[in-house]
Amino acid sequence: MRVLFLTLYPEAAASPRYRVHQFLPYLRERGIEYTVRTPLSEVEWRKHTGPSRQGRAFWYHARETPRRFSQLLESSSYDVVFLQKAITTAYVHGLDRLLRHRAKRLVFDIDDAVHLAPPHALRMPWRLLEDRNQSLRIMSRADLVLAGNTWLADEAEAQGGRAVHFPTVVDTDRFTPPANLPEGFSVGWMGAPSTAGALNTIAPALNSLKAGELIVAGASAGQVHLEAARIEPWHYDTEVQLLQQLSVGLMPLPQDTWSRGKCALKALLYMAVGVPCIATPWGAVKDIIRHGENGFFAETDAEWRTALEALRDPALRGQLGEAARSTVESQFSLRKAAPALVDHLETL
C-alpha cells in the first residue's frame, strides 16, 4: 500500500505532528509506503506564525495554492490519500473536486472545527475565490473521516459521511512521569500562541496565587495578563522536561462552537507525565477527565481558585496524577492507536 499524506502545515505544527508524523515509524514497520506533502516549508510557515503575527499575508496563499494543486495532481499514483485538516488554509473553489477525482481512496482527518470556517480566510476581494462549504463536501465524499472527537464525528455524519472517532493520542514512551517529583508548587500552561488568550479568562485566579510558580510556554508576555508568569519558549527538544517540572497543568477554554472541535491535547500531555489538569468542562476534555478522579473541572473564578488550592496537597496531586497517566496509557496512547490507524487504512 502507498499512502500520500497531505498535511496543511509542516511537522513543527502540533496538528500534523500528532495526527500524522508520530504514526509514520509504525506504518514503515508494517510495510506501508508513504509520502508526506505540505504546501509550505517550515521556514516559510514560521514567517507568518507566532504571537506577533495575525493571519496570513497574501503571498502565503499565493505560494500555498499552486503547490497544493501540483500535489493533488500526483495523488492518483497512490492507493490512499490522507488529507489532514484541509486542502489549503483558504478554501479555494474547485480543489476538493480535483482531490476527489484524483484520489482512489480518500481519508479526511480532522482535529479542528474546520467545517465552520477556513483556518486562514482570504480577504476581500480575494474572498470571492473561496468556497466556504468545501470541508462539508469533503466530509460527505471521503471514504472515511477520522474525527478527533465525538462532536466532529457527529458533524461529519450529519453530512452523510462515514466517520469514526479517532482521538488525538500521545507517545507514552516519550511523555513519561519524572523520576523525581518536582519540589515546590508549579502551575503551568503549554500551547500555541493562537490559544494563549484563554489564560486571560482565569487571570484573577492565577494572580491570586500566594505561593508557587506560574509557567507559560509557547506564548509571549504581551498575550497574557498575568502578574508573575515565567514566560518560556516552546521547543520540541525541551517540552517533556518542561512538563515534568509542573505540579498542575492548566487548560482554560472559551465555551464556543470552534472550541468544541478541539481535541484536548494540552490535557493529554499534562496527564501523560503524571500531572493533574484543571480544565474548562467543554468539548473533548469531558471524555478524558473525570472530575476529582484524574483531574478537575472549573468554570467560575471561585472554582479555579478552589481547584488550585486543593492541588497544593502533594498526596492528592500524586493520586490524581497516577490516575491521569493510567487514563492516557489505556485510552489515548500511540501504542494502541497506531495499529488502529493501519486497520483503518487497510480496510478502506
HELIX and SHEET records of a PDB file:
HELIX    1   1 ALA A   14  ARG A   19  1                                   6    
HELIX    2   2 HIS A   21  PHE A   23  5                                   3    
HELIX    3   3 LEU A   24  GLU A   29  1                                   6    
HELIX    4   4 GLU A   42  ARG A   46  1                                   5    
HELIX    5   5 PHE A   58  LEU A   73  1                                  16    
HELIX    6   6 GLU A   74  SER A   77  5                                   4    
HELIX    7   7 LEU A   95  ARG A  102  1                                   8    
HELIX    8   8 TRP A  126  LEU A  129  5                                   4    
HELIX    9   9 GLN A  134  ARG A  141  1                                   8    
HELIX   10  10 THR A  150  ALA A  158  1                                   9    
HELIX   11  11 PRO A  193  ILE A  202  5                                  10    
HELIX   12  12 ALA A  203  ASN A  207  1                                   5    
HELIX   13  13 TYR A  236  THR A  238  5                                   3    
HELIX   14  14 GLU A  239  GLN A  244  1                                   6    
HELIX   15  15 THR A  257  ARG A  260  1                                   4    
HELIX   16  16 LEU A  265  ALA A  272  1                                   8    
HELIX   17  17 GLY A  283  ASP A  287  5                                   5    
HELIX   18  18 ASP A  301  ALA A  310  1                                  10    
HELIX   19  19 PRO A  314  GLN A  331  1                                  18    
HELIX   20  20 LEU A  334  GLU A  346  1                                  13    
SHEET    1   A 6 GLU A  33  ARG A  37  0                                        
SHEET    2   A 6 ARG A   2  THR A   7  1                                        
SHEET    3   A 6 VAL A  80  GLN A  84  1                                        
SHEET    4   A 6 LEU A 106  ILE A 110  1                                        
SHEET    5   A 6 LEU A 144  ALA A 147  1                                        
SHEET    6   A 6 ALA A 163  HIS A 165  1                                        
SHEET    1   B 6 ALA A 229  GLU A 232  0                                        
SHEET    2   B 6 GLU A 213  ALA A 217  1                                        
SHEET    3   B 6 SER A 186  MET A 190  1                                        
SHEET    4   B 6 VAL A 248  MET A 251  1                                        
SHEET    5   B 6 CYS A 277  ALA A 279  1                                        
SHEET    6   B 6 GLY A 295  PHE A 297  1                                        
END                                                                             
